[in-house]
Amino acid sequence: MITGEKREETLLLTGYARLPSTITAYRLYEVIGIAVEVRPDDGEILDADCSLATSVARRFVRDIAVGYKLSDGIDGLVQEIERRYWGSARKAIIMAFRVIYEKFVARKQGKSPEQVERKINCET
């Protein structure tokens, strides 16, 4: 529903990565999906969600991501995940955020979503 108040225009970026076959989320999804809502100018992550099996893990990933600015690069976010997230899906979470970062950079360079998807699919 549209109200009289206009919301700031944001972007939805997604990233996917294969999960380890030994964890519950793999049995449910096989891949982790992470979706983030970002500001287009600086890539500040305003909201995030992922397909991990427990609400605690989903909230934890969200809390790490929200507030991070993709314009600062991906290394800071990766370091924070490596420092704080000790679950078995850590590598997959990092890979999914790397895909999100690549999409953010590609958009800044004026590339289409289809060009980015082709590039990512060729690399995986």
N, CA, C and O atoms as a MOPAC input file, in Angstrom:
PM7 MOZYME 1SCF
protein

 N      0.84300 1    -1.17900 1     0.00000 1
 C      0.00000 1     0.00000 1     0.00000 1
 C      0.88600 1     1.23800 1     0.00000 1
 O      1.84400 1     1.32300 1     0.76800 1
 N      0.57100 1     2.17600 1    -0.84300 1
 C      1.32700 1     3.42200 1    -0.92700 1
 C      0.61200 1     4.46700 1    -0.08300 1
 O     -0.59400 1     4.68200 1    -0.21300 1
 N      1.38100 1     5.10600 1     0.77900 1
 C      0.82600 1     6.17700 1     1.60400 1
 C      1.30600 1     7.50400 1     1.05100 1
 O      2.01500 1     7.54100 1     0.04500 1
 N      0.92500 1     8.59200 1     1.70000 1
 C      1.33600 1     9.91600 1     1.27400 1
 C      2.81700 1    10.17400 1     1.46100 1
 O      3.36500 1    11.07200 1     0.82300 1
 N      3.47900 1     9.41500 1     2.31300 1
 C      4.90100 1     9.60900 1     2.58500 1
 C      5.73800 1     8.75700 1     1.62300 1
 O      5.54500 1     7.54500 1     1.52700 1
 N      6.65600 1     9.39600 1     0.92600 1
 C      7.50000 1     8.66700 1    -0.02300 1
 C      8.71800 1     8.10000 1     0.70100 1
 O      9.40900 1     8.80100 1     1.44000 1
 N      8.96100 1     6.80900 1     0.46800 1
 C     10.13200 1     6.14500 1     1.03600 1
 C     11.35700 1     6.42300 1     0.18700 1
 O     11.26900 1     6.62700 1    -1.02300 1
 N     12.50200 1     6.42600 1     0.85400 1
 C     13.77400 1     6.56200 1     0.13800 1
 C     13.92400 1     5.40200 1    -0.84600 1
 O     13.59000 1     4.26400 1    -0.51700 1
 N     14.42000 1     5.68100 1    -2.04200 1
 C     14.63500 1     4.61300 1    -3.02000 1
 C     15.86000 1     3.79600 1    -2.60000 1
 O     16.94000 1     4.34200 1    -2.37400 1
 N     15.67400 1     2.50400 1    -2.50400 1
 C     16.75100 1     1.60500 1    -2.10600 1
 C     16.88800 1     0.49500 1    -3.13800 1
 O     16.07700 1     0.37400 1    -4.05600 1
 N     17.92800 1    -0.30900 1    -2.97100 1
 C     18.16600 1    -1.45600 1    -3.84900 1
 C     18.09100 1    -2.74100 1    -3.03900 1
 O     18.41600 1    -2.76200 1    -1.85200 1
 N     17.66000 1    -3.80400 1    -3.69000 1
 C     17.71600 1    -5.13600 1    -3.09900 1
 C     18.78700 1    -5.91300 1    -3.85200 1
 O     18.70000 1    -6.08000 1    -5.06900 1
 N     19.78600 1    -6.38300 1    -3.13600 1
 C     20.85500 1    -7.18100 1    -3.71100 1
 C     20.83800 1    -8.55400 1    -3.05600 1
 O     20.59000 1    -8.67000 1    -1.85500 1
 N     21.10200 1    -9.59600 1    -3.84000 1
 C     21.12100 1   -10.95000 1    -3.29700 1
 C     22.41700 1   -11.65500 1    -3.65100 1
 O     23.05900 1   -11.35500 1    -4.65800 1
 N     22.78000 1   -12.59400 1    -2.80000 1
 C     23.94200 1   -13.43700 1    -3.05100 1
 C     23.65100 1   -14.84100 1    -2.57300 1
 O     22.96400 1   -15.03700 1    -1.57100 1
 N     24.17200 1   -15.81200 1    -3.28700 1
 C     23.94700 1   -17.21700 1    -2.95700 1
 C     25.28400 1   -17.95200 1    -2.94100 1
 O     26.20400 1   -17.60900 1    -3.68300 1
 N     25.37500 1   -18.96800 1    -2.08300 1
 C     26.57800 1   -19.80600 1    -2.02900 1
 C     26.19300 1   -21.17000 1    -1.47600 1
 O     25.25800 1   -21.29500 1    -0.68600 1
 N     26.92500 1   -22.18100 1    -1.90000 1
 C     26.65800 1   -23.56100 1    -1.46000 1
 C     27.03600 1   -23.72300 1     0.00200 1
 O     28.09100 1   -23.26900 1     0.44500 1
 N     26.14500 1   -24.38600 1     0.74900 1
 C     26.36300 1   -24.67200 1     2.16800 1
 C     27.09000 1   -26.01000 1     2.34500 1
 O     27.03700 1   -26.86400 1     1.46000 1
 N     27.76700 1   -26.19400 1     3.48500 1
 C     28.34900 1   -27.50500 1     3.77800 1
 C     27.24000 1   -28.54600 1     3.93900 1
 O     26.20200 1   -28.25300 1     4.53300 1
 N     27.44500 1   -29.74100 1     3.42500 1
 C     26.39300 1   -30.76900 1     3.44300 1
 C     26.13500 1   -31.34400 1     4.83200 1
 O     25.20600 1   -32.13200 1     5.00600 1
 N     26.93100 1   -30.96800 1     5.80900 1
 C     26.79300 1   -31.52300 1     7.15700 1
 C     25.91100 1   -30.68100 1     8.07800 1
 O     25.74700 1   -31.02700 1     9.24800 1
 N     25.33900 1   -29.57900 1     7.57300 1
 C     24.54000 1   -28.73000 1     8.46500 1
 C     23.06200 1   -28.75800 1     8.08300 1
 O     22.70500 1   -29.08500 1     6.95100 1
 N     22.22500 1   -28.41500 1     9.03200 1
 C     20.77500 1   -28.46400 1     8.86200 1
 C     20.30100 1   -27.61100 1     7.69400 1
 O     19.45100 1   -28.05000 1     6.91800 1
 N     20.83000 1   -26.41300 1     7.55500 1
 C     20.38800 1   -25.52300 1     6.48000 1
 C     20.60600 1   -26.16600 1     5.10800 1
 O     19.83500 1   -25.91100 1     4.18300 1
 N     21.64700 1   -26.99600 1     4.96400 1
 C     21.88400 1   -27.67800 1     3.68800 1
 C     20.72800 1   -28.61100 1     3.37200 1
 O     20.26800 1   -28.67800 1     2.23200 1
 N     20.26100 1   -29.32800 1     4.38200 1
 C     19.14300 1   -30.25500 1     4.19400 1
 C     17.87600 1   -29.51400 1     3.75200 1
 O     17.04200 1   -30.06800 1     3.03600 1
 N     17.74700 1   -28.27300 1     4.18100 1
 C     16.58000 1   -27.47000 1     3.82000 1
 C     16.74200 1   -26.78100 1     2.47500 1
 O     15.80700 1   -26.75900 1     1.67600 1
 N     17.93100 1   -26.21000 1     2.21200 1
 C     18.09000 1   -25.32100 1     1.06000 1
 C     19.24100 1   -25.67100 1     0.11300 1
 O     19.17300 1   -25.31100 1    -1.06200 1
 N     20.26800 1   -26.34100 1     0.55900 1
 C     21.51100 1   -26.63500 1    -0.17000 1
 C     22.38700 1   -25.40300 1    -0.37900 1
 O     23.61400 1   -25.51000 1    -0.38000 1
 N     21.77900 1   -24.25300 1    -0.55300 1
 C     22.54500 1   -23.01300 1    -0.68500 1
 C     22.02500 1   -22.00900 1     0.33700 1
 O     20.87400 1   -22.07400 1     0.77100 1
 N     22.89400 1   -21.08700 1     0.70700 1
 C     22.42500 1   -19.97900 1     1.53700 1
 C     22.08400 1   -18.83500 1     0.59700 1
 O     22.81300 1   -18.54300 1    -0.35000 1
 N     20.98500 1   -18.21200 1     0.87600 1
 C     20.60600 1   -17.00000 1     0.16700 1
 C     20.65200 1   -15.85100 1     1.15300 1
 O     20.10800 1   -15.94000 1     2.25400 1
 N     21.29700 1   -14.78500 1     0.75700 1
 C     21.31800 1   -13.57500 1     1.58000 1
 C     20.75200 1   -12.44900 1     0.73300 1
 O     21.14700 1   -12.26700 1    -0.41800 1
 N     19.83900 1   -11.70600 1     1.30200 1
 C     19.25800 1   -10.53800 1     0.64200 1
 C     19.50700 1    -9.33000 1     1.52900 1
 O     19.30700 1    -9.37800 1     2.74300 1
 N     19.94700 1    -8.24400 1     0.90000 1
 C     20.17200 1    -7.01500 1     1.65100 1
 C     19.48000 1    -5.85700 1     0.94100 1
 O     19.43900 1    -5.79400 1    -0.28800 1
 N     18.94800 1    -4.96000 1     1.73000 1
 C     18.41300 1    -3.70400 1     1.21700 1
 C     19.47100 1    -2.64600 1     1.47900 1
 O     19.91100 1    -2.47300 1     2.61600 1
 N     19.88600 1    -1.93400 1     0.42900 1
 C     20.96400 1    -0.96200 1     0.56700 1
 C     20.57900 1     0.37700 1    -0.03300 1
 O     19.70300 1     0.47300 1    -0.89400 1
 N     21.25900 1     1.40800 1     0.44800 1
 C     21.17600 1     2.71700 1    -0.19200 1
 C     22.02900 1     2.66400 1    -1.44600 1
 O     23.15400 1     2.16500 1    -1.39300 1
 N     21.53500 1     3.16000 1    -2.57100 1
 C     22.29600 1     3.06000 1    -3.81100 1
 C     23.58300 1     3.88100 1    -3.82900 1
 O     24.53400 1     3.51000 1    -4.51700 1
 N     23.63400 1     4.99100 1    -3.08700 1
 C     24.80400 1     5.86600 1    -3.17100 1
 C     26.01800 1     5.30400 1    -2.43800 1
 O     27.11500 1     5.29300 1    -2.99700 1
 N     25.85300 1     4.84400 1    -1.21400 1
 C     27.00400 1     4.36600 1    -0.44100 1
 C     26.91900 1     2.87800 1    -0.08600 1
 O     27.83700 1     2.33500 1     0.52900 1
 N     25.83600 1     2.22800 1    -0.46500 1
 C     25.70600 1     0.80100 1    -0.19200 1
 C     25.48500 1     0.47000 1     1.27400 1
 O     25.71100 1    -0.66600 1     1.69200 1
 N     25.04500 1     1.44800 1     2.06300 1
 C     24.78800 1     1.12700 1     3.46800 1
 C     23.69000 1     0.07500 1     3.54200 1
 O     22.62000 1     0.23400 1     2.95400 1
 N     23.96700 1    -0.99600 1     4.26800 1
 C     22.99900 1    -2.07500 1     4.42400 1
 C     21.97700 1    -1.64600 1     5.47000 1
 O     22.30700 1    -1.44900 1     6.64000 1
 N     20.72900 1    -1.50600 1     5.02500 1
 C     19.64500 1    -1.05600 1     5.89100 1
 C     18.90700 1    -2.23100 1     6.52200 1
 O     18.37200 1    -2.11800 1     7.62500 1
 N     18.88100 1    -3.35300 1     5.81900 1
 C     18.21900 1    -4.55700 1     6.32800 1
 C     18.84300 1    -5.75800 1     5.63300 1
 O     19.38000 1    -5.64700 1     4.53100 1
 N     18.76400 1    -6.89500 1     6.29000 1
 C     19.34300 1    -8.11700 1     5.72800 1
 C     18.58000 1    -9.31600 1     6.23500 1
 O     18.02900 1    -9.30600 1     7.33600 1
 N     18.55400 1   -10.35500 1     5.41100 1
 C     17.94100 1   -11.61900 1     5.80500 1
 C     18.70200 1   -12.72800 1     5.09500 1
 O     19.33100 1   -12.50600 1     4.06000 1
 N     18.63400 1   -13.91800 1     5.66400 1
 C     19.31600 1   -15.04900 1     5.04300 1
 C     18.54800 1   -16.33200 1     5.33600 1
 O     17.64300 1   -16.36100 1     6.16900 1
 N     18.93000 1   -17.38400 1     4.63500 1
 C     18.19300 1   -18.64400 1     4.72100 1
 C     18.84900 1   -19.65900 1     5.66500 1
 O     18.78600 1   -20.86300 1     5.41600 1
 N     19.47000 1   -19.18500 1     6.73400 1
 C     19.97700 1   -20.12000 1     7.72900 1
 C     18.81100 1   -20.74800 1     8.48200 1
 O     17.71100 1   -20.19600 1     8.49900 1
 N     19.04700 1   -21.89100 1     9.09900 1
 C     17.95900 1   -22.68300 1     9.67900 1
 C     17.38700 1   -22.10200 1    10.97000 1
 O     16.20500 1   -22.30100 1    11.25300 1
 N     18.19100 1   -21.38800 1    11.76100 1
 C     17.68700 1   -20.90900 1    13.04900 1
 C     17.50500 1   -19.40000 1    13.04800 1
 O     18.23200 1   -18.67600 1    12.36600 1
 N     16.54000 1   -18.93700 1    13.80900 1
 C     16.29400 1   -17.50400 1    13.88700 1
 C     17.46100 1   -16.78100 1    14.55700 1
 O     17.74200 1   -15.62700 1    14.23300 1
 N     18.13700 1   -17.44500 1    15.48400 1
 C     19.29200 1   -16.83500 1    16.14500 1
 C     20.38700 1   -16.54900 1    15.11500 1
 O     20.95600 1   -15.45800 1    15.10700 1
 N     20.68200 1   -17.50900 1    14.25600 1
 C     21.71900 1   -17.33000 1    13.23500 1
 C     21.30900 1   -16.25300 1    12.23300 1
 O     22.13500 1   -15.43000 1    11.83900 1
 N     20.05500 1   -16.25200 1    11.82400 1
 C     19.58400 1   -15.22900 1    10.88400 1
 C     19.70700 1   -13.83500 1    11.48600 1
 O     20.17200 1   -12.90700 1    10.82400 1
 N     19.29200 1   -13.68900 1    12.74000 1
 C     19.39100 1   -12.39400 1    13.42700 1
 C     20.84700 1   -11.98500 1    13.59200 1
 O     21.18200 1   -10.81200 1    13.42600 1
 N     21.72200 1   -12.94300 1    13.91800 1
 C     23.12600 1   -12.64400 1    14.13600 1
 C     23.77000 1   -12.10800 1    12.85100 1
 O     24.49300 1   -11.11200 1    12.88700 1
 N     23.51100 1   -12.76200 1    11.73300 1
 C     24.04800 1   -12.30200 1    10.45000 1
 C     23.49500 1   -10.91800 1    10.12800 1
 O     24.22600 1   -10.04200 1     9.66400 1
 N     22.21600 1   -10.72700 1    10.37400 1
 C     21.59600 1    -9.41600 1    10.13600 1
 C     22.28200 1    -8.34400 1    10.96800 1
 O     22.61400 1    -7.27700 1    10.45200 1
 N     22.49600 1    -8.61600 1    12.24800 1
 C     23.11100 1    -7.63200 1    13.14100 1
 C     24.53300 1    -7.27100 1    12.70600 1
 O     24.95100 1    -6.12200 1    12.84800 1
 N     25.26700 1    -8.23500 1    12.18400 1
 C     26.61200 1    -7.95600 1    11.68600 1
 C     26.54200 1    -7.06300 1    10.44500 1
 O     27.34300 1    -6.14000 1    10.30200 1
 N     25.60100 1    -7.33100 1     9.56000 1
 C     25.55100 1    -6.65200 1     8.26300 1
 C     24.94600 1    -5.25500 1     8.31400 1
 O     25.45000 1    -4.34100 1     7.66200 1
 N     23.87600 1    -5.07700 1     9.07700 1
 C     23.16500 1    -3.79900 1     9.06500 1
 C     24.08100 1    -2.67200 1     9.55200 1
 O     24.71600 1    -2.76200 1    10.60300 1
 N     24.12200 1    -1.62500 1     8.75600 1
 C     24.96100 1    -0.47100 1     9.06900 1
 C     26.26900 1    -0.46300 1     8.30200 1
 O     26.90900 1     0.58200 1     8.18100 1
 N     26.68100 1    -1.62800 1     7.77600 1
 C     27.92100 1    -1.69100 1     7.01300 1
 C     27.72200 1    -1.02000 1     5.66100 1
 O     26.66000 1    -1.15500 1     5.05300 1
 N     28.74000 1    -0.29300 1     5.18300 1
 C     28.66500 1     0.38800 1     3.88700 1
 C     29.52200 1    -0.35100 1     2.87400 1
 O     30.73900 1    -0.45400 1     3.02800 1
 N     28.87400 1    -0.86500 1     1.83500 1
 C     29.58900 1    -1.58300 1     0.78500 1
 C     30.57900 1    -0.68400 1     0.05500 1
 O     31.52900 1    -1.17800 1    -0.55200 1
 N     30.36900 1     0.62000 1     0.10700 1
 C     31.31900 1     1.54900 1    -0.51800 1
 C     32.67700 1     1.52000 1     0.18100 1
 O     33.66500 1     2.00500 1    -0.37000 1
 N     32.73400 1     0.95900 1     1.38600 1
 C     33.99400 1     0.80800 1     2.11500 1
 C     34.76000 1    -0.44100 1     1.69900 1
 O     35.81700 1    -0.73500 1     2.25700 1
 N     34.22900 1    -1.18600 1     0.71200 1
 C     34.84700 1    -2.45400 1     0.31300 1
 C     34.20900 1    -3.59900 1     1.07500 1
 O     33.33200 1    -3.38600 1     1.91300 1
 N     34.64600 1    -4.80700 1     0.78600 1
 C     34.04600 1    -5.98300 1     1.42600 1
 C     34.90300 1    -6.52700 1     2.56400 1
 O     34.41200 1    -7.29300 1     3.39400 1
 N     36.17200 1    -6.14300 1     2.61400 1
 C     37.09400 1    -6.73100 1     3.58200 1
 C     36.67700 1    -6.52700 1     5.03500 1
 O     36.81300 1    -7.44100 1     5.84900 1
 N     36.17900 1    -5.35800 1     5.36900 1
 C     35.76200 1    -5.09100 1     6.74200 1
 C     34.62200 1    -5.99200 1     7.18600 1
 O     34.61700 1    -6.49200 1     8.31100 1
 N     33.65800 1    -6.19700 1     6.29900 1
 C     32.53000 1    -7.07900 1     6.61300 1
 C     33.00300 1    -8.52100 1     6.74200 1
 O     32.58000 1    -9.23700 1     7.64900 1
 N     33.87400 1    -8.94800 1     5.84200 1
 C     34.41400 1   -10.31100 1     5.90800 1
 C     35.17200 1   -10.51600 1     7.22000 1
 O     35.01200 1   -11.54700 1     7.87300 1
 N     35.98600 1    -9.55100 1     7.60400 1
 C     36.73500 1    -9.65800 1     8.85900 1
 C     35.80200 1    -9.76100 1    10.06200 1
 O     36.05900 1   -10.52200 1    10.99500 1
 N     34.72500 1    -8.99600 1    10.03200 1
 C     33.76200 1    -9.04500 1    11.14400 1
 C     33.07600 1   -10.41300 1    11.21500 1
 O     32.88500 1   -10.95800 1    12.30200 1
 N     32.71200 1   -10.95900 1    10.06800 1
 C     32.10100 1   -12.29100 1    10.03700 1
 C     33.09600 1   -13.33200 1    10.54800 1
 O     32.73900 1   -14.18800 1    11.35700 1
 N     34.34600 1   -13.26000 1    10.07500 1
 C     35.36500 1   -14.22100 1    10.51300 1
 C     35.63000 1   -14.11900 1    12.01100 1
 O     35.88100 1   -15.12800 1    12.66900 1
 N     35.57500 1   -12.91800 1    12.54200 1
 C     35.83800 1   -12.70800 1    13.96800 1
 C     34.69600 1   -13.20100 1    14.85500 1
 O     34.93200 1   -13.73500 1    15.93900 1
 N     33.45600 1   -13.02000 1    14.39000 1
 C     32.31000 1   -13.25300 1    15.27000 1
 C     31.48200 1   -14.49300 1    14.96000 1
 O     30.89000 1   -15.07500 1    15.86900 1
 N     31.42700 1   -14.91000 1    13.69600 1
 C     30.55100 1   -16.02200 1    13.31900 1
 C     31.36300 1   -17.31500 1    13.28400 1
 O     32.22900 1   -17.49000 1    12.42700 1
 N     31.07800 1   -18.20700 1    14.21300 1
 C     31.82000 1   -19.46000 1    14.32400 1
 C     30.96500 1   -20.65600 1    13.95100 1
 O     31.26100 1   -21.78000 1    14.35700 1
 N     29.91400 1   -20.43100 1    13.18600 1
 C     29.07000 1   -21.51800 1    12.70400 1
 C     29.66600 1   -22.16300 1    11.46100 1
 O     30.56900 1   -21.61600 1    10.82900 1
 N     29.14700 1   -23.32500 1    11.12600 1
 C     29.66300 1   -24.09700 1     9.98900 1
 C     29.39000 1   -23.44900 1     8.64100 1
 O     30.02000 1   -23.81800 1     7.65000 1
 N     28.47800 1   -22.50300 1     8.57600 1
 C     28.13300 1   -21.85400 1     7.31000 1
 C     28.98800 1   -20.61500 1     7.03600 1
 O     28.70900 1   -19.87400 1     6.09300 1
 N     30.00400 1   -20.38400 1     7.83000 1
 C     30.78800 1   -19.14300 1     7.72300 1
 C     31.32400 1   -18.89100 1     6.31600 1
 O     31.16600 1   -17.78900 1     5.79200 1
 N     31.95000 1   -19.87900 1     5.70000 1
 C     32.52000 1   -19.67200 1     4.35800 1
 C     31.43200 1   -19.33900 1     3.33600 1
 O     31.62600 1   -18.48700 1     2.46900 1
 N     30.29500 1   -20.01400 1     3.44400 1
 C     29.19300 1   -19.75200 1     2.51300 1
 C     28.62500 1   -18.34700 1     2.71700 1
 O     28.28500 1   -17.67200 1     1.74600 1
 N     28.52000 1   -17.90800 1     3.95600 1
 C     28.03000 1   -16.55800 1     4.24500 1
 C     28.96700 1   -15.52600 1     3.63000 1
 O     28.52100 1   -14.56600 1     3.00200 1
 N     30.25800 1   -15.73000 1     3.81400 1
 C     31.24300 1   -14.80100 1     3.25300 1
 C     31.13800 1   -14.77700 1     1.73000 1
 O     31.16000 1   -13.70200 1     1.12900 1
 N     31.02500 1   -15.93200 1     1.10400 1
 C     30.92300 1   -15.99000 1    -0.35700 1
 C     29.66800 1   -15.26400 1    -0.83600 1
 O     29.72300 1   -14.52800 1    -1.82200 1
 N     28.53900 1   -15.46000 1    -0.15200 1
 C     27.29800 1   -14.79400 1    -0.54800 1
 C     27.43500 1   -13.27000 1    -0.43100 1
 O     26.94300 1   -12.53800 1    -1.28900 1
 N     28.10100 1   -12.79300 1     0.62500 1
 C     28.31700 1   -11.34900 1     0.75100 1
 C     29.28800 1   -10.84000 1    -0.31100 1
 O     29.15400 1    -9.70300 1    -0.76300 1
 N     30.24700 1   -11.64100 1    -0.71300 1
 C     31.15800 1   -11.23800 1    -1.79700 1
 C     30.37600 1   -11.05900 1    -3.11100 1
 O     30.64100 1   -10.13400 1    -3.87800 1
 N     29.42200 1   -11.94800 1    -3.35200 1
 C     28.57600 1   -11.82900 1    -4.54700 1
 C     27.75500 1   -10.54000 1    -4.47600 1
 O     27.64000 1    -9.81800 1    -5.46700 1
 N     27.19400 1   -10.25800 1    -3.31800 1
 C     26.43000 1    -9.02200 1    -3.12600 1
 C     27.31400 1    -7.80900 1    -3.40100 1
 O     26.89700 1    -6.86700 1    -4.07400 1
 N     28.52100 1    -7.83900 1    -2.88100 1
 C     29.45400 1    -6.72700 1    -3.10300 1
 C     29.76700 1    -6.56200 1    -4.59200 1
 O     29.78800 1    -5.44200 1    -5.10200 1
 N     30.00900 1    -7.67100 1    -5.28500 1
 C     30.28400 1    -7.60800 1    -6.73000 1
 C     29.11500 1    -6.97500 1    -7.47300 1
 O     29.31900 1    -6.20300 1    -8.41000 1
 N     27.90100 1    -7.29400 1    -7.06400 1
 C     26.72000 1    -6.70500 1    -7.70200 1
 C     26.64600 1    -5.20900 1    -7.43500 1
 O     26.30400 1    -4.43300 1    -8.32700 1
 N     26.96300 1    -4.80200 1    -6.21200 1
 C     26.95000 1    -3.37800 1    -5.87200 1
 C     27.96300 1    -2.61600 1    -6.72900 1
 O     27.63900 1    -1.56700 1    -7.28700 1
 N     29.17500 1    -3.13500 1    -6.83300 1
 C     30.22300 1    -2.49400 1    -7.62400 1
 C     29.82700 1    -2.45000 1    -9.10400 1
 O     29.99300 1    -1.42400 1    -9.76400 1
 N     29.31500 1    -3.54200 1    -9.61100 1
 C     28.91400 1    -3.59700 1   -11.02100 1
 C     27.83100 1    -2.56700 1   -11.31900 1
 O     27.86600 1    -1.92500 1   -12.36900 1
 N     26.87600 1    -2.40100 1   -10.41800 1
 C     25.82600 1    -1.39700 1   -10.62600 1
 C     26.42400 1    -0.00400 1   -10.67000 1
 O     26.03400 1     0.81600 1   -11.50100 1
 N     27.37500 1     0.27000 1    -9.77600 1
 C     28.04700 1     1.57000 1    -9.76900 1
 C     28.77100 1     1.81600 1   -11.09800 1
 O     28.91600 1     2.96000 1   -11.53000 1
 N     29.22300 1     0.73700 1   -11.74000 1
 C     29.92600 1     0.83800 1   -13.02400 1
 C     28.95500 1     0.88100 1   -14.20100 1
 O     29.38200 1     0.94300 1   -15.35400 1
 N     27.65500 1     0.84900 1   -13.91900 1
 C     26.65100 1     0.96000 1   -14.96300 1
 C     26.31800 1    -0.34100 1   -15.67200 1
 O     25.70300 1    -0.31800 1   -16.73800 1
 N     26.70400 1    -1.45600 1   -15.11300 1
 C     26.39700 1    -2.75300 1   -15.72700 1
 C     24.97500 1    -3.16900 1   -15.39200 1
 O     24.40100 1    -2.73200 1   -14.39500 1
 N     24.41900 1    -4.01900 1   -16.24100 1
 C     23.05700 1    -4.50600 1   -16.02700 1
 C     23.08800 1    -5.71500 1   -15.08500 1
 O     24.12700 1    -6.36100 1   -14.94200 1
 N     21.95700 1    -6.02300 1   -14.44600 1
 C     21.89400 1    -7.22200 1   -13.59600 1
 C     22.24200 1    -8.49200 1   -14.36900 1
 O     22.86100 1    -9.40300 1   -13.81800 1
 N     21.84800 1    -8.55700 1   -15.64200 1
 C     22.12800 1    -9.74400 1   -16.45000 1
 C     23.62700 1    -9.91300 1   -16.69300 1
 O     24.12900 1   -11.03700 1   -16.67700 1
 N     24.34800 1    -8.81400 1   -16.91700 1
 C     25.79800 1    -8.89000 1   -17.09800 1
 C     26.47300 1    -9.41000 1   -15.83400 1
 O     27.40300 1   -10.21400 1   -15.90700 1
 N     26.01100 1    -8.95600 1   -14.69300 1
 C     26.59800 1    -9.37800 1   -13.41900 1
 C     26.33000 1   -10.85800 1   -13.18600 1
 O     27.23600 1   -11.59600 1   -12.79800 1
 N     25.10400 1   -11.29900 1   -13.41500 1
 C     24.75500 1   -12.70600 1   -13.20400 1
 C     25.58400 1   -13.61300 1   -14.11100 1
 O     26.04900 1   -14.66600 1   -13.67500 1
 N     25.76900 1   -13.21300 1   -15.36100 1
 C     26.58600 1   -14.02300 1   -16.28900 1
 C     28.00900 1   -14.13600 1   -15.77400 1
 O     28.58900 1   -15.22100 1   -15.80900 1
 N     28.58900 1   -13.03200 1   -15.29400 1
 C     29.96100 1   -13.01600 1   -14.78700 1
 C     30.06900 1   -13.93300 1   -13.57000 1
 O     30.99300 1   -14.74200 1   -13.48600 1
 N     29.14600 1   -13.81400 1   -12.63900 1
 C     29.18800 1   -14.60500 1   -11.41200 1
 C     29.01200 1   -16.08800 1   -11.73600 1
 O     29.72000 1   -16.92900 1   -11.18300 1
 N     28.07500 1   -16.41500 1   -12.62500 1
 C     27.83800 1   -17.81300 1   -12.99000 1
 C     29.04300 1   -18.42900 1   -13.68400 1
 O     29.29000 1   -19.62700 1   -13.54000 1
 N     29.78900 1   -17.64100 1   -14.42400 1
 C     30.98500 1   -18.16400 1   -15.09300 1
 C     32.10600 1   -18.42600 1   -14.10100 1
 O     32.93400 1   -19.31000 1   -14.32200 1
 N     32.14300 1   -17.66600 1   -13.00500 1
 C     33.20800 1   -17.81500 1   -12.01600 1
 C     32.94400 1   -18.94500 1   -11.02900 1
 O     33.88200 1   -19.42800 1   -10.39500 1
 N     31.69800 1   -19.37800 1   -10.88300 1
 C     31.38500 1   -20.42400 1    -9.90300 1
 C     31.32700 1   -21.78300 1   -10.52600 1
 O     31.07500 1   -22.76900 1    -9.83400 1

